[in-house]
């Protein structure tokens, strides 16, 4: 709940779920989008000197297509323009406090990654001075850990605009210093730590819009279970039974494999995401629909989370054939890790 008098420039959509207005008489409340379309327009009767407008999150959230959108809230002739940030979770801090201190991710602990995996971070710089992004990398040279700072490409960073940053481990590999074992991406107060490991090959990887509307990658290192389903429709035609329609739904169930807390958070973000695409060789591919999830986990010290996600391609033809050709030197199988 937020009082109209306390509305500032930046808010999570979850902060605006209930709008409170102090009024002694009937008051007009309206909300318009940046394109001028009217989303809400009504006159409200106060009860005990207070008007409350409920469920604004459900009204505004679907209109925030990516990370943020601008809305104008008018109460009794007084208008305020608000930058509203997507939030599918209830954040304990305000957006004004959160955005300068954290990347747009629900993950707050060290992540596991590997050379060859794609890692994305999104930030929304609302600071007066644009911060610098860098990675503090750790290398094992055979006898000790060596630390070195590496630049991170942030071309096109502008104030008050979300920017997506590629922080994949491959760009920090430096064999002259040793084997990359970890790195921390920093940007002002923002921190995100990664542990670089020799992880199992992931049969399936996905890109999903997280709780803040930013793209993040999820890898499934466990097994994949394929469960095609066929719907057949038949009818008697000229005294014979004929199959006149056949629909195939190719459904896959992916197991994450053992997860650390950061992996649990990412998988739960995937479970609540509406925008999911396959990630193939580091590039976004087919759009998919998640149809079921099992993200149950406990806080027991000896519990290792292992979650499942069931999905299918959004295309009507959900089954896919990938022809196998003789590999060529620079075809899609070429490893660009050290390019």
C-alpha positions in Angstrom: 0.0 0.0 0.0 1.2 3.5 -0.9 -0.3 6.9 -0.2 -0.5 9.2 -3.2 1.5 11.8 -1.4 4.4 9.4 -1.0 4.6 8.5 -4.7 8.0 9.3 -6.2 9.7 8.9 -9.6 10.6 5.1 -9.3 8.4 2.3 -7.9 8.0 -1.4 -8.3 4.6 -2.4 -9.7 4.1 -4.4 -6.5 4.5 -1.2 -4.4 1.5 0.3 -6.3 -0.9 -2.6 -5.8 -3.0 -0.5 -3.4 -3.2 3.2 -3.9 -4.4 5.2 -0.8 -5.8 8.7 -1.1 -6.6 10.9 1.9 -9.8 12.8 1.0 -12.7 14.5 2.8 -15.0 14.4 -0.2 -15.4 12.4 -3.4 -12.2 12.3 -5.4 -11.4 11.6 -9.1 -8.6 9.1 -9.8 -7.2 8.3 -13.2 -4.2 6.4 -14.6 -2.9 6.9 -18.1 -0.2 5.1 -20.0 2.7 6.8 -21.8 0.8 6.6 -25.1 -2.2 8.5 -23.6 -4.5 5.5 -23.3 -6.7 5.7 -20.2 -6.4 2.7 -18.0 -8.5 3.8 -15.0 -10.9 6.7 -14.6 -13.4 7.0 -11.8 -14.8 8.9 -8.9 -14.3 7.3 -5.5 -16.2 7.9 -2.2 -14.0 8.1 0.9 -14.6 5.9 3.9 -13.3 7.4 7.1 -11.5 10.1 5.2 -9.6 7.5 3.0 -10.0 6.1 -0.5 -8.2 2.9 -1.5 -7.9 1.6 -5.0 -7.0 -2.1 -5.0 -5.3 -4.5 -7.4 -3.5 -2.0 -9.5 -0.6 -4.5 -10.0 -2.9 -6.7 -12.1 -3.8 -3.6 -14.1 -0.3 -2.3 -14.7 1.9 -5.4 -14.8 0.7 -6.8 -18.1 1.4 -3.4 -19.7 5.1 -3.4 -18.7 6.4 -5.4 -21.7 10.0 -5.6 -20.5 11.6 -4.0 -17.5 9.9 -0.6 -17.0 7.1 1.6 -18.3 5.8 5.1 -17.5 2.4 5.9 -16.2 0.7 9.1 -15.0 -1.5 8.9 -11.9 -3.9 11.8 -11.4 -5.8 12.4 -8.1 -8.1 15.4 -7.7 -6.4 17.2 -10.5 -2.8 16.6 -9.3 -0.7 14.5 -11.6 2.4 12.5 -11.0 4.4 10.7 -13.6 5.9 7.4 -12.3 8.5 5.0 -13.8 7.1 1.6 -12.8 9.5 -1.4 -12.7 8.2 -4.9 -13.3 8.1 -7.1 -10.2 6.5 -10.5 -9.9 7.6 -10.7 -6.3 7.1 -8.5 -3.3 10.4 -6.8 -2.8 11.1 -5.7 0.8 12.8 -2.5 -0.4 11.5 0.3 -2.5 12.6 0.6 -6.1 14.4 3.9 -5.3 16.6 2.0 -2.7 16.9 -1.3 -4.6 17.9 -0.2 -8.2 21.2 1.6 -7.3 22.3 -1.3 -5.1 21.3 -4.5 -7.1 21.2 -6.0 -10.5 17.7 -6.8 -11.7 17.8 -10.4 -10.5 16.2 -12.3 -7.7 19.5 -14.2 -7.2 21.3 -12.9 -4.1 23.9 -15.6 -3.7 26.9 -16.9 -5.6 26.1 -18.6 -8.9 27.6 -21.6 -10.6 28.6 -21.3 -14.2 31.1 -22.7 -16.7 33.1 -21.5 -19.7 30.7 -21.8 -22.6 27.6 -20.9 -20.7 25.8 -17.7 -21.3 25.3 -15.3 -18.4 23.3 -12.1 -18.6 22.8 -9.3 -16.0 20.5 -6.3 -16.4 20.8 -3.1 -14.5 18.8 0.1 -14.3 21.1 3.0 -13.5 19.1 5.8 -11.8 22.2 7.3 -10.1 23.2 10.9 -10.9 26.5 9.6 -12.3 26.7 6.5 -14.5 28.6 3.8 -12.8 31.4 1.7 -14.3 31.0 -2.1 -14.7 34.0 -4.4 -14.2 34.7 -8.0 -13.2 37.1 -9.0 -10.5 38.4 -12.4 -11.6 40.2 -15.1 -9.7 42.7 -17.5 -11.5 44.5 -20.6 -10.2 48.0 -20.7 -11.5 48.9 -24.0 -10.0 50.2 -22.7 -6.7 48.1 -19.7 -5.7 45.0 -17.7 -6.6 45.7 -14.6 -8.6 43.2 -11.8 -8.8 42.8 -9.4 -11.7 40.3 -6.8 -12.8 38.7 -7.2 -16.3 36.6 -4.6 -18.2 33.0 -5.4 -19.1 31.5 -4.0 -22.3 28.5 -1.7 -21.5 28.1 0.0 -24.9 25.1 2.4 -24.9 24.5 2.8 -21.2 22.3 5.7 -20.5 20.7 7.0 -17.3 17.2 5.7 -16.4 17.3 3.1 -19.1 17.7 -0.7 -18.5 20.9 -2.2 -20.0 21.6 -5.9 -20.5 25.2 -6.9 -19.9 26.8 -10.1 -21.1 28.9 -11.5 -18.2 29.6 -14.9 -19.6 32.8 -16.6 -18.2 34.4 -17.1 -21.6 35.3 -13.4 -22.0 37.3 -13.5 -18.7 39.5 -16.5 -19.6 43.2 -15.5 -19.5 45.5 -18.5 -19.7 48.5 -16.2 -19.0 47.2 -15.8 -15.5 46.0 -19.3 -15.0 42.6 -21.2 -14.9 39.6 -19.0 -14.3 37.9 -20.2 -11.1 35.6 -17.4 -10.2 34.6 -13.7 -10.8 32.5 -11.0 -9.3 30.8 -8.4 -11.5 30.6 -5.0 -9.8 28.8 -1.8 -10.7 28.7 0.8 -8.1 27.1 -0.9 -5.1 25.9 -3.8 -7.2 27.6 -7.2 -6.9 27.1 -10.6 -8.5 29.5 -13.4 -7.8 30.1 -16.5 -10.1 31.9 -19.7 -9.3 33.4 -21.2 -12.5 33.3 -25.0 -12.5 33.5 -28.0 -14.8 29.7 -28.6 -15.0 27.9 -31.4 -16.8 26.8 -30.7 -20.3 23.3 -29.2 -20.2 21.0 -31.0 -22.7 18.6 -28.0 -22.5 19.1 -24.3 -21.8 16.5 -21.6 -21.7 16.3 -17.8 -21.6 13.4 -16.4 -19.5 12.2 -13.1 -18.4 12.8 -13.0 -14.6 10.7 -11.4 -11.9 11.9 -8.0 -13.1 11.3 -8.6 -16.8 15.0 -9.0 -17.5 16.4 -12.0 -19.5 18.4 -14.6 -17.6 19.6 -18.1 -18.6 18.7 -21.4 -17.0 20.6 -24.6 -17.7 19.3 -28.1 -17.2 22.1 -30.5 -16.4 19.9 -33.5 -15.4 18.2 -35.9 -17.7 15.4 -35.0 -20.2 12.3 -37.1 -20.4 10.4 -36.9 -23.7 6.6 -37.7 -23.6 4.9 -37.3 -27.0 1.1 -37.4 -26.9 -1.2 -38.1 -29.8 -4.8 -37.1 -30.2 -6.7 -39.1 -32.8 -10.1 -38.3 -34.2 -11.9 -41.0 -36.2 -15.2 -41.3 -38.0 -17.1 -43.9 -40.0 -16.9 -43.0 -43.7 -18.6 -45.2 -46.3 -18.7 -48.0 -43.8 -15.1 -47.8 -42.9 -13.3 -46.3 -39.9 -11.1 -43.4 -41.0 -8.6 -41.4 -39.1 -9.4 -37.8 -40.2 -7.3 -35.8 -37.7 -4.1 -36.4 -35.8 -2.5 -34.0 -33.4 0.9 -34.5 -31.9 2.1 -32.7 -28.8 5.8 -33.2 -28.1 6.2 -32.6 -24.3 9.6 -32.6 -22.6 10.4 -32.8 -18.9 13.8 -31.5 -17.9 15.6 -32.2 -14.6 17.8 -29.4 -13.3 20.2 -31.8 -11.5 21.5 -30.8 -8.0 21.1 -27.1 -7.3 22.7 -24.6 -5.0 20.4 -21.8 -3.6 21.1 -19.5 -6.6 19.9 -22.3 -9.0 16.8 -22.7 -6.9 16.0 -19.0 -7.2 16.5 -19.1 -11.0 14.3 -22.1 -11.5 11.5 -20.6 -9.4 11.8 -17.5 -11.6 11.4 -19.7 -14.6 8.3 -21.2 -13.1 6.7 -17.8 -12.8 7.9 -16.5 -16.2 5.6 -16.1 -19.2 8.3 -15.4 -21.7 10.6 -18.3 -22.3 12.7 -19.3 -25.3 15.2 -22.0 -25.9 18.9 -21.1 -25.8 20.9 -23.0 -28.4 24.6 -22.4 -28.9 24.3 -19.1 -27.0 21.5 -17.8 -29.3 17.8 -17.4 -28.6 15.8 -20.0 -30.5 12.2 -21.3 -30.4 9.6 -19.9 -28.1 8.4 -22.5 -25.6 5.5 -22.8 -23.1 6.1 -24.1 -19.6 3.2 -26.4 -18.8 4.2 -27.8 -15.4 6.8 -27.4 -12.7 8.0 -29.1 -9.6 10.1 -26.6 -7.6 9.5 -28.0 -4.1 12.5 -27.7 -1.8 13.3 -27.6 1.9 15.6 -25.7 4.3 17.2 -28.9 5.6 21.0 -28.9 5.7 21.2 -32.2 3.9 18.6 -31.4 1.3 19.9 -30.9 -2.3 17.2 -29.4 -4.5 16.5 -31.2 -7.8 13.6 -29.6 -9.7 11.7 -30.4 -12.9 10.2 -28.2 -15.6 7.8 -29.6 -18.2 7.5 -27.7 -21.5 6.7 -27.8 -25.2 7.4 -25.6 -28.2 4.8 -23.0 -28.8 4.6 -23.9 -32.5 1.6 -25.9 -33.5 4.1 -28.5 -34.8 5.8 -29.1 -31.5 8.0 -32.0 -32.7 11.2 -30.9 -34.3 13.7 -32.6 -36.7 17.3 -31.4 -36.8 19.1 -32.9 -39.8 22.5 -34.4 -39.1 25.2 -33.3 -41.6 28.9 -34.0 -41.9 30.6 -31.3 -39.7 32.5 -28.6 -41.5 35.3 -26.5 -40.1 33.3 -23.3 -39.5 29.7 -24.5 -39.3 27.4 -24.2 -36.3 29.4 -26.7 -34.4 32.5 -24.5 -34.3 33.5 -23.6 -30.8 33.8 -19.8 -30.5 34.7 -19.8 -26.8 38.2 -18.4 -27.5 37.4 -16.5 -30.7 
